[in-house]
Amino acid sequence: MNPLDRITFDAAQCGGRPCIRHLRIRVKDVLDLLAAGASHEEILTDYPYLEPEDISAVLAYAAAQVDHLILRAA
């Protein structure tokens, strides 16, 4: 399974924002927790329905989102 397959989009759920495996936890929620210093273990304890691969998928998704070409006018 491609890790990014864990990231799902549903217009009827969370306003169409990227979520994890159709759960009502957004990619941004996990990124915010990580940015605030939460460890993977803390997140998995607080959200027992998440799996370690979900956190890896969130990070892979975020990395893919910032990896785009920026064209500047000369």
Distance bins in CASP14 RR format, pairs under 12 A and 6 or more apart:
PFRMAT RR
TARGET T0000
AUTHOR 0000-0000-0000
RMODE 2
METHOD distances of the structure
MODEL  1
1 7 0 0 0 0 0 1 0 0 0 0 0
1 21 0 0 0 0 0 1 0 0 0 0 0
1 51 0 0 0 0 0 1 0 0 0 0 0
1 53 0 0 0 0 1 0 0 0 0 0 0
1 54 0 0 0 0 0 1 0 0 0 0 0
1 56 0 0 0 0 0 1 0 0 0 0 0
1 57 0 0 0 0 1 0 0 0 0 0 0
2 53 0 0 0 0 0 1 0 0 0 0 0
2 56 0 0 0 0 0 1 0 0 0 0 0
2 57 0 0 0 0 1 0 0 0 0 0 0
2 60 0 0 0 0 1 0 0 0 0 0 0
2 61 0 0 0 0 0 1 0 0 0 0 0
2 64 0 0 0 0 0 1 0 0 0 0 0
3 20 0 0 0 0 0 1 0 0 0 0 0
3 21 0 0 0 0 0 1 0 0 0 0 0
3 51 0 0 0 0 0 1 0 0 0 0 0
3 52 0 0 0 0 0 1 0 0 0 0 0
3 53 1 0 0 1 0 0 0 0 0 0 0
3 54 0 0 0 0 1 0 0 0 0 0 0
3 55 0 0 0 0 0 1 0 0 0 0 0
3 56 1 0 1 0 0 0 0 0 0 0 0
3 57 1 0 1 0 0 0 0 0 0 0 0
3 58 0 0 0 0 1 0 0 0 0 0 0
3 59 0 0 0 0 1 0 0 0 0 0 0
3 60 1 0 1 0 0 0 0 0 0 0 0
3 61 0 0 0 0 1 0 0 0 0 0 0
3 62 0 0 0 0 0 1 0 0 0 0 0
3 63 0 0 0 0 0 1 0 0 0 0 0
3 64 0 0 0 0 0 1 0 0 0 0 0
4 18 0 0 0 0 1 0 0 0 0 0 0
4 20 0 0 0 0 0 1 0 0 0 0 0
4 21 0 0 0 0 0 1 0 0 0 0 0
4 27 0 0 0 0 0 1 0 0 0 0 0
4 53 0 0 0 0 0 1 0 0 0 0 0
4 54 0 0 0 0 0 1 0 0 0 0 0
4 56 0 0 0 0 0 1 0 0 0 0 0
4 57 1 0 0 1 0 0 0 0 0 0 0
4 58 0 0 0 0 1 0 0 0 0 0 0
4 59 0 0 0 0 0 1 0 0 0 0 0
4 60 1 0 1 0 0 0 0 0 0 0 0
4 61 1 0 1 0 0 0 0 0 0 0 0
4 62 0 0 0 0 0 1 0 0 0 0 0
4 63 0 0 0 0 0 1 0 0 0 0 0
4 64 1 0 0 1 0 0 0 0 0 0 0
4 65 0 0 0 0 0 1 0 0 0 0 0
5 20 0 0 0 0 0 1 0 0 0 0 0
5 21 0 0 0 0 1 0 0 0 0 0 0
5 22 0 0 0 0 0 1 0 0 0 0 0
5 53 0 0 0 0 0 1 0 0 0 0 0
5 54 0 0 0 0 0 1 0 0 0 0 0
5 56 0 0 0 0 0 1 0 0 0 0 0
5 57 1 0 0 1 0 0 0 0 0 0 0
5 60 0 0 0 0 0 1 0 0 0 0 0
5 61 0 0 0 0 0 1 0 0 0 0 0
6 18 0 0 0 0 0 1 0 0 0 0 0
6 19 0 0 0 0 1 0 0 0 0 0 0
6 20 1 0 1 0 0 0 0 0 0 0 0
6 21 1 0 1 0 0 0 0 0 0 0 0
6 22 0 0 0 0 1 0 0 0 0 0 0
6 23 0 0 0 0 1 0 0 0 0 0 0
6 25 0 0 0 0 0 1 0 0 0 0 0
6 27 0 0 0 0 1 0 0 0 0 0 0
6 30 0 0 0 0 0 1 0 0 0 0 0
6 50 0 0 0 0 1 0 0 0 0 0 0
6 51 0 0 0 0 1 0 0 0 0 0 0
6 52 0 0 0 0 0 1 0 0 0 0 0
6 53 1 0 0 1 0 0 0 0 0 0 0
6 54 1 0 1 0 0 0 0 0 0 0 0
6 55 0 0 0 0 1 0 0 0 0 0 0
6 56 0 0 0 0 1 0 0 0 0 0 0
6 57 1 1 0 0 0 0 0 0 0 0 0
6 58 0 0 0 0 1 0 0 0 0 0 0
6 59 0 0 0 0 0 1 0 0 0 0 0
6 60 0 0 0 0 1 0 0 0 0 0 0
6 61 0 0 0 0 1 0 0 0 0 0 0
7 16 0 0 0 0 0 1 0 0 0 0 0
7 17 0 0 0 0 0 1 0 0 0 0 0
7 18 1 0 1 0 0 0 0 0 0 0 0
7 19 1 0 0 1 0 0 0 0 0 0 0
7 20 1 0 0 1 0 0 0 0 0 0 0
7 21 0 0 0 0 1 0 0 0 0 0 0
7 22 0 0 0 0 0 1 0 0 0 0 0
7 23 0 0 0 0 0 1 0 0 0 0 0
7 25 0 0 0 0 0 1 0 0 0 0 0
7 26 0 0 0 0 1 0 0 0 0 0 0
7 27 1 0 0 1 0 0 0 0 0 0 0
7 28 0 0 0 0 0 1 0 0 0 0 0
7 30 0 0 0 0 0 1 0 0 0 0 0
7 31 0 0 0 0 0 1 0 0 0 0 0
7 53 0 0 0 0 0 1 0 0 0 0 0
7 54 0 0 0 0 1 0 0 0 0 0 0
7 55 0 0 0 0 0 1 0 0 0 0 0
7 56 0 0 0 0 0 1 0 0 0 0 0
7 57 1 0 1 0 0 0 0 0 0 0 0
7 58 1 0 0 1 0 0 0 0 0 0 0
7 59 0 0 0 0 0 1 0 0 0 0 0
7 60 0 0 0 0 1 0 0 0 0 0 0
7 61 1 0 1 0 0 0 0 0 0 0 0
7 62 0 0 0 0 1 0 0 0 0 0 0
7 63 0 0 0 0 0 1 0 0 0 0 0
7 64 0 0 0 0 1 0 0 0 0 0 0
7 65 0 0 0 0 0 1 0 0 0 0 0
8 14 0 0 0 0 1 0 0 0 0 0 0
8 16 0 0 0 0 1 0 0 0 0 0 0
8 17 0 0 0 0 0 1 0 0 0 0 0
8 18 1 0 0 1 0 0 0 0 0 0 0
8 19 1 0 1 0 0 0 0 0 0 0 0
8 20 1 0 0 1 0 0 0 0 0 0 0
8 21 1 0 0 1 0 0 0 0 0 0 0
8 22 1 0 1 0 0 0 0 0 0 0 0
8 23 0 0 0 0 1 0 0 0 0 0 0
8 24 0 0 0 0 0 1 0 0 0 0 0
8 25 0 0 0 0 0 1 0 0 0 0 0
8 26 0 0 0 0 0 1 0 0 0 0 0
8 27 0 0 0 0 1 0 0 0 0 0 0
8 54 0 0 0 0 0 1 0 0 0 0 0
8 57 0 0 0 0 0 1 0 0 0 0 0
8 58 0 0 0 0 0 1 0 0 0 0 0
8 61 0 0 0 0 0 1 0 0 0 0 0
9 15 0 0 0 0 1 0 0 0 0 0 0
9 16 1 0 1 0 0 0 0 0 0 0 0
9 17 1 0 0 1 0 0 0 0 0 0 0
9 18 1 0 1 0 0 0 0 0 0 0 0
9 19 1 0 0 1 0 0 0 0 0 0 0
9 20 0 0 0 0 0 1 0 0 0 0 0
9 21 0 0 0 0 0 1 0 0 0 0 0
9 22 0 0 0 0 1 0 0 0 0 0 0
9 26 0 0 0 0 0 1 0 0 0 0 0
9 27 0 0 0 0 0 1 0 0 0 0 0
9 61 0 0 0 0 0 1 0 0 0 0 0
10 16 1 0 0 1 0 0 0 0 0 0 0
10 17 0 0 0 0 1 0 0 0 0 0 0
10 18 0 0 0 0 1 0 0 0 0 0 0
10 19 1 0 0 1 0 0 0 0 0 0 0
10 20 0 0 0 0 0 1 0 0 0 0 0
10 21 0 0 0 0 0 1 0 0 0 0 0
10 22 1 0 0 1 0 0 0 0 0 0 0
10 23 0 0 0 0 0 1 0 0 0 0 0
10 24 0 0 0 0 1 0 0 0 0 0 0
10 26 0 0 0 0 0 1 0 0 0 0 0
11 17 0 0 0 0 1 0 0 0 0 0 0
11 19 0 0 0 0 0 1 0 0 0 0 0
12 19 0 0 0 0 0 1 0 0 0 0 0
12 22 0 0 0 0 0 1 0 0 0 0 0
12 24 0 0 0 0 0 1 0 0 0 0 0
13 19 1 0 0 1 0 0 0 0 0 0 0
13 20 0 0 0 0 0 1 0 0 0 0 0
13 21 0 0 0 0 0 1 0 0 0 0 0
13 22 1 0 0 1 0 0 0 0 0 0 0
13 23 0 0 0 0 1 0 0 0 0 0 0
13 24 1 0 0 1 0 0 0 0 0 0 0
13 25 0 0 0 0 0 1 0 0 0 0 0
13 26 0 0 0 0 1 0 0 0 0 0 0
14 20 0 0 0 0 0 1 0 0 0 0 0
14 22 0 0 0 0 0 1 0 0 0 0 0
14 23 0 0 0 0 1 0 0 0 0 0 0
14 24 1 0 0 1 0 0 0 0 0 0 0
14 25 0 0 0 0 1 0 0 0 0 0 0
14 26 1 0 1 0 0 0 0 0 0 0 0
14 27 0 0 0 0 1 0 0 0 0 0 0
14 28 0 0 0 0 1 0 0 0 0 0 0
14 29 0 0 0 0 1 0 0 0 0 0 0
15 24 0 0 0 0 0 1 0 0 0 0 0
15 26 0 0 0 0 1 0 0 0 0 0 0
15 28 0 0 0 0 0 1 0 0 0 0 0
16 22 0 0 0 0 0 1 0 0 0 0 0
16 24 0 0 0 0 0 1 0 0 0 0 0
16 26 0 0 0 0 1 0 0 0 0 0 0
16 27 0 0 0 0 0 1 0 0 0 0 0
16 28 0 0 0 0 0 1 0 0 0 0 0
17 24 0 0 0 0 0 1 0 0 0 0 0
17 25 0 0 0 0 0 1 0 0 0 0 0
17 26 1 0 1 0 0 0 0 0 0 0 0
17 27 1 0 0 1 0 0 0 0 0 0 0
17 28 1 0 0 1 0 0 0 0 0 0 0
17 29 0 0 0 0 1 0 0 0 0 0 0
17 31 0 0 0 0 0 1 0 0 0 0 0
17 61 0 0 0 0 0 1 0 0 0 0 0
18 25 0 0 0 0 0 1 0 0 0 0 0
18 26 1 0 0 1 0 0 0 0 0 0 0
18 27 1 0 1 0 0 0 0 0 0 0 0
18 28 1 0 0 1 0 0 0 0 0 0 0
18 29 0 0 0 0 0 1 0 0 0 0 0
18 30 0 0 0 0 0 1 0 0 0 0 0
18 31 0 0 0 0 0 1 0 0 0 0 0
18 54 0 0 0 0 0 1 0 0 0 0 0
18 57 0 0 0 0 1 0 0 0 0 0 0
18 58 0 0 0 0 1 0 0 0 0 0 0
18 60 0 0 0 0 0 1 0 0 0 0 0
18 61 1 0 0 1 0 0 0 0 0 0 0
18 62 0 0 0 0 1 0 0 0 0 0 0
18 64 0 0 0 0 0 1 0 0 0 0 0
18 65 0 0 0 0 1 0 0 0 0 0 0
19 25 1 0 0 1 0 0 0 0 0 0 0
19 26 1 0 1 0 0 0 0 0 0 0 0
19 27 1 0 0 1 0 0 0 0 0 0 0
19 28 0 0 0 0 1 0 0 0 0 0 0
19 29 0 0 0 0 1 0 0 0 0 0 0
19 30 0 0 0 0 1 0 0 0 0 0 0
19 50 0 0 0 0 0 1 0 0 0 0 0
19 54 0 0 0 0 0 1 0 0 0 0 0
19 57 0 0 0 0 0 1 0 0 0 0 0
19 58 0 0 0 0 0 1 0 0 0 0 0
19 61 0 0 0 0 0 1 0 0 0 0 0
20 26 1 0 0 1 0 0 0 0 0 0 0
20 27 1 0 0 1 0 0 0 0 0 0 0
20 28 0 0 0 0 0 1 0 0 0 0 0
20 29 0 0 0 0 1 0 0 0 0 0 0
20 30 1 0 0 1 0 0 0 0 0 0 0
20 31 0 0 0 0 0 1 0 0 0 0 0
20 43 0 0 0 0 0 1 0 0 0 0 0
20 47 0 0 0 0 1 0 0 0 0 0 0
20 49 0 0 0 0 1 0 0 0 0 0 0
20 50 1 0 0 1 0 0 0 0 0 0 0
20 51 0 0 0 0 1 0 0 0 0 0 0
20 52 0 0 0 0 0 1 0 0 0 0 0
20 53 0 0 0 0 1 0 0 0 0 0 0
20 54 1 0 1 0 0 0 0 0 0 0 0
20 55 0 0 0 0 1 0 0 0 0 0 0
20 56 0 0 0 0 0 1 0 0 0 0 0
20 57 1 0 0 1 0 0 0 0 0 0 0
20 58 1 0 0 1 0 0 0 0 0 0 0
20 59 0 0 0 0 0 1 0 0 0 0 0
20 60 0 0 0 0 0 1 0 0 0 0 0
20 61 0 0 0 0 1 0 0 0 0 0 0
21 27 0 0 0 0 0 1 0 0 0 0 0
21 30 0 0 0 0 0 1 0 0 0 0 0
21 47 0 0 0 0 0 1 0 0 0 0 0
21 49 0 0 0 0 1 0 0 0 0 0 0
21 50 0 0 0 0 1 0 0 0 0 0 0
21 51 0 0 0 0 1 0 0 0 0 0 0
21 53 0 0 0 0 1 0 0 0 0 0 0
21 54 1 0 0 1 0 0 0 0 0 0 0
21 57 0 0 0 0 1 0 0 0 0 0 0
21 58 0 0 0 0 0 1 0 0 0 0 0
22 49 0 0 0 0 0 1 0 0 0 0 0
22 54 0 0 0 0 0 1 0 0 0 0 0
23 29 0 0 0 0 0 1 0 0 0 0 0
23 30 0 0 0 0 0 1 0 0 0 0 0
23 47 0 0 0 0 1 0 0 0 0 0 0
23 48 0 0 0 0 0 1 0 0 0 0 0
23 49 1 0 0 1 0 0 0 0 0 0 0
23 50 1 0 0 1 0 0 0 0 0 0 0
23 51 0 0 0 0 0 1 0 0 0 0 0
23 54 0 0 0 0 1 0 0 0 0 0 0
23 57 0 0 0 0 0 1 0 0 0 0 0
23 58 0 0 0 0 0 1 0 0 0 0 0
24 47 0 0 0 0 0 1 0 0 0 0 0
24 49 0 0 0 0 0 1 0 0 0 0 0
24 50 0 0 0 0 0 1 0 0 0 0 0
25 31 0 0 0 0 0 1 0 0 0 0 0
25 32 0 0 0 0 0 1 0 0 0 0 0
25 33 0 0 0 0 1 0 0 0 0 0 0
25 43 0 0 0 0 1 0 0 0 0 0 0
25 44 0 0 0 0 0 1 0 0 0 0 0
25 46 0 0 0 0 0 1 0 0 0 0 0
25 47 1 0 0 1 0 0 0 0 0 0 0
25 48 0 0 0 0 0 1 0 0 0 0 0
25 49 0 0 0 0 1 0 0 0 0 0 0
25 50 1 0 0 1 0 0 0 0 0 0 0
25 51 0 0 0 0 0 1 0 0 0 0 0
25 54 0 0 0 0 1 0 0 0 0 0 0
25 55 0 0 0 0 0 1 0 0 0 0 0
25 57 0 0 0 0 0 1 0 0 0 0 0
25 58 0 0 0 0 1 0 0 0 0 0 0
26 32 0 0 0 0 1 0 0 0 0 0 0
26 33 0 0 0 0 0 1 0 0 0 0 0
26 47 0 0 0 0 0 1 0 0 0 0 0
26 54 0 0 0 0 0 1 0 0 0 0 0
26 58 0 0 0 0 1 0 0 0 0 0 0
26 61 0 0 0 0 0 1 0 0 0 0 0
26 62 0 0 0 0 0 1 0 0 0 0 0
27 33 0 0 0 0 0 1 0 0 0 0 0
27 34 0 0 0 0 0 1 0 0 0 0 0
27 50 0 0 0 0 0 1 0 0 0 0 0
27 54 0 0 0 0 1 0 0 0 0 0 0
27 55 0 0 0 0 0 1 0 0 0 0 0
27 57 0 0 0 0 1 0 0 0 0 0 0
27 58 1 0 1 0 0 0 0 0 0 0 0
27 59 0 0 0 0 1 0 0 0 0 0 0
27 60 0 0 0 0 0 1 0 0 0 0 0
27 61 1 0 1 0 0 0 0 0 0 0 0
27 62 1 0 0 1 0 0 0 0 0 0 0
27 63 0 0 0 0 0 1 0 0 0 0 0
27 64 0 0 0 0 0 1 0 0 0 0 0
27 65 0 0 0 0 1 0 0 0 0 0 0
28 34 0 0 0 0 0 1 0 0 0 0 0
28 35 0 0 0 0 1 0 0 0 0 0 0
28 58 0 0 0 0 1 0 0 0 0 0 0
28 61 0 0 0 0 0 1 0 0 0 0 0
28 62 0 0 0 0 1 0 0 0 0 0 0
28 65 0 0 0 0 0 1 0 0 0 0 0
29 35 0 0 0 0 0 1 0 0 0 0 0
29 36 0 0 0 0 0 1 0 0 0 0 0
29 38 0 0 0 0 0 1 0 0 0 0 0
29 43 0 0 0 0 1 0 0 0 0 0 0
29 46 0 0 0 0 0 1 0 0 0 0 0
29 47 0 0 0 0 1 0 0 0 0 0 0
29 50 0 0 0 0 0 1 0 0 0 0 0
29 54 0 0 0 0 0 1 0 0 0 0 0
29 55 0 0 0 0 0 1 0 0 0 0 0
29 58 0 0 0 0 1 0 0 0 0 0 0
30 36 0 0 0 0 0 1 0 0 0 0 0
30 37 0 0 0 0 0 1 0 0 0 0 0
30 38 0 0 0 0 1 0 0 0 0 0 0
30 40 0 0 0 0 1 0 0 0 0 0 0
30 42 0 0 0 0 0 1 0 0 0 0 0
30 43 1 0 0 1 0 0 0 0 0 0 0
30 44 0 0 0 0 0 1 0 0 0 0 0
30 46 0 0 0 0 0 1 0 0 0 0 0
30 47 0 0 0 0 1 0 0 0 0 0 0
30 50 1 0 0 1 0 0 0 0 0 0 0
30 51 0 0 0 0 0 1 0 0 0 0 0
30 52 0 0 0 0 0 1 0 0 0 0 0
30 54 1 0 0 1 0 0 0 0 0 0 0
30 55 1 0 0 1 0 0 0 0 0 0 0
30 56 0 0 0 0 0 1 0 0 0 0 0
30 57 0 0 0 0 1 0 0 0 0 0 0
30 58 1 0 1 0 0 0 0 0 0 0 0
30 59 0 0 0 0 1 0 0 0 0 0 0
30 60 0 0 0 0 0 1 0 0 0 0 0
30 61 0 0 0 0 1 0 0 0 0 0 0
30 62 0 0 0 0 1 0 0 0 0 0 0
31 37 0 0 0 0 0 1 0 0 0 0 0
31 38 0 0 0 0 0 1 0 0 0 0 0
31 43 0 0 0 0 0 1 0 0 0 0 0
31 54 0 0 0 0 0 1 0 0 0 0 0
31 55 0 0 0 0 1 0 0 0 0 0 0
31 57 0 0 0 0 0 1 0 0 0 0 0
31 58 1 0 0 1 0 0 0 0 0 0 0
31 59 0 0 0 0 1 0 0 0 0 0 0
31 60 0 0 0 0 0 1 0 0 0 0 0
31 61 0 0 0 0 1 0 0 0 0 0 0
31 62 1 0 1 0 0 0 0 0 0 0 0
31 63 0 0 0 0 0 1 0 0 0 0 0
31 65 0 0 0 0 0 1 0 0 0 0 0
31 66 0 0 0 0 0 1 0 0 0 0 0
32 38 0 0 0 0 1 0 0 0 0 0 0
32 43 0 0 0 0 0 1 0 0 0 0 0
32 58 0 0 0 0 0 1 0 0 0 0 0
32 62 0 0 0 0 0 1 0 0 0 0 0
33 39 0 0 0 0 1 0 0 0 0 0 0
33 40 0 0 0 0 1 0 0 0 0 0 0
33 41 0 0 0 0 0 1 0 0 0 0 0
33 42 1 0 0 1 0 0 0 0 0 0 0
33 43 1 0 1 0 0 0 0 0 0 0 0
33 44 0 0 0 0 0 1 0 0 0 0 0
33 45 0 0 0 0 0 1 0 0 0 0 0
33 46 0 0 0 0 1 0 0 0 0 0 0
33 47 0 0 0 0 1 0 0 0 0 0 0
33 50 0 0 0 0 0 1 0 0 0 0 0
33 54 0 0 0 0 0 1 0 0 0 0 0
33 55 0 0 0 0 1 0 0 0 0 0 0
33 58 0 0 0 0 1 0 0 0 0 0 0
33 59 0 0 0 0 0 1 0 0 0 0 0
34 40 0 0 0 0 1 0 0 0 0 0 0
34 41 0 0 0 0 0 1 0 0 0 0 0
34 42 0 0 0 0 1 0 0 0 0 0 0
34 43 1 0 0 1 0 0 0 0 0 0 0
34 54 0 0 0 0 0 1 0 0 0 0 0
34 55 1 0 0 1 0 0 0 0 0 0 0
34 56 0 0 0 0 0 1 0 0 0 0 0
34 58 1 0 0 1 0 0 0 0 0 0 0
34 59 1 0 0 1 0 0 0 0 0 0 0
34 62 0 0 0 0 1 0 0 0 0 0 0
35 43 0 0 0 0 0 1 0 0 0 0 0
35 58 0 0 0 0 0 1 0 0 0 0 0
35 59 0 0 0 0 0 1 0 0 0 0 0
35 62 0 0 0 0 0 1 0 0 0 0 0
36 42 0 0 0 0 0 1 0 0 0 0 0
36 43 0 0 0 0 0 1 0 0 0 0 0
37 43 0 0 0 0 1 0 0 0 0 0 0
38 44 0 0 0 0 1 0 0 0 0 0 0
38 45 0 0 0 0 1 0 0 0 0 0 0
38 46 1 0 0 1 0 0 0 0 0 0 0
38 47 0 0 0 0 0 1 0 0 0 0 0
38 50 0 0 0 0 0 1 0 0 0 0 0
38 55 0 0 0 0 0 1 0 0 0 0 0
39 45 0 0 0 0 1 0 0 0 0 0 0
39 46 0 0 0 0 0 1 0 0 0 0 0
39 52 0 0 0 0 0 1 0 0 0 0 0
39 55 0 0 0 0 1 0 0 0 0 0 0
40 46 0 0 0 0 0 1 0 0 0 0 0
40 47 0 0 0 0 0 1 0 0 0 0 0
40 50 0 0 0 0 1 0 0 0 0 0 0
40 51 0 0 0 0 0 1 0 0 0 0 0
40 52 1 0 0 1 0 0 0 0 0 0 0
40 53 0 0 0 0 0 1 0 0 0 0 0
40 54 0 0 0 0 1 0 0 0 0 0 0
40 55 1 0 1 0 0 0 0 0 0 0 0
40 56 0 0 0 0 1 0 0 0 0 0 0
40 58 0 0 0 0 0 1 0 0 0 0 0
40 59 0 0 0 0 1 0 0 0 0 0 0
41 47 0 0 0 0 0 1 0 0 0 0 0
41 48 0 0 0 0 0 1 0 0 0 0 0
41 50 0 0 0 0 0 1 0 0 0 0 0
41 52 0 0 0 0 1 0 0 0 0 0 0
41 55 0 0 0 0 0 1 0 0 0 0 0
42 48 0 0 0 0 0 1 0 0 0 0 0
42 50 0 0 0 0 0 1 0 0 0 0 0
42 55 0 0 0 0 0 1 0 0 0 0 0
43 49 0 0 0 0 0 1 0 0 0 0 0
43 50 1 0 0 1 0 0 0 0 0 0 0
43 51 0 0 0 0 0 1 0 0 0 0 0
43 52 0 0 0 0 1 0 0 0 0 0 0
43 54 0 0 0 0 1 0 0 0 0 0 0
43 55 1 0 0 1 0 0 0 0 0 0 0
43 56 0 0 0 0 0 1 0 0 0 0 0
43 58 0 0 0 0 1 0 0 0 0 0 0
43 59 0 0 0 0 0 1 0 0 0 0 0
44 50 1 0 1 0 0 0 0 0 0 0 0
44 51 1 0 0 1 0 0 0 0 0 0 0
44 52 1 0 0 1 0 0 0 0 0 0 0
44 53 0 0 0 0 0 1 0 0 0 0 0
44 54 0 0 0 0 1 0 0 0 0 0 0
44 55 1 0 0 1 0 0 0 0 0 0 0
44 56 0 0 0 0 0 1 0 0 0 0 0
45 52 0 0 0 0 0 1 0 0 0 0 0
46 55 0 0 0 0 0 1 0 0 0 0 0
47 54 0 0 0 0 1 0 0 0 0 0 0
47 55 0 0 0 0 1 0 0 0 0 0 0
47 58 0 0 0 0 0 1 0 0 0 0 0
48 54 0 0 0 0 0 1 0 0 0 0 0
50 56 0 0 0 0 0 1 0 0 0 0 0
50 57 0 0 0 0 0 1 0 0 0 0 0
50 58 0 0 0 0 1 0 0 0 0 0 0
51 57 0 0 0 0 1 0 0 0 0 0 0
51 58 0 0 0 0 0 1 0 0 0 0 0
52 58 0 0 0 0 0 1 0 0 0 0 0
52 59 0 0 0 0 0 1 0 0 0 0 0
53 59 0 0 0 0 0 1 0 0 0 0 0
53 60 0 0 0 0 1 0 0 0 0 0 0
54 60 0 0 0 0 0 1 0 0 0 0 0
54 61 0 0 0 0 0 1 0 0 0 0 0
55 61 0 0 0 0 0 1 0 0 0 0 0
55 62 0 0 0 0 0 1 0 0 0 0 0
56 62 0 0 0 0 0 1 0 0 0 0 0
56 63 0 0 0 0 0 1 0 0 0 0 0
57 63 0 0 0 0 0 1 0 0 0 0 0
57 64 0 0 0 0 0 1 0 0 0 0 0
58 64 0 0 0 0 0 1 0 0 0 0 0
58 65 0 0 0 0 0 1 0 0 0 0 0
59 65 0 0 0 0 0 1 0 0 0 0 0
59 66 0 0 0 0 0 1 0 0 0 0 0
60 66 0 0 0 0 0 1 0 0 0 0 0
60 67 0 0 0 0 0 1 0 0 0 0 0
61 67 0 0 0 0 0 1 0 0 0 0 0
END
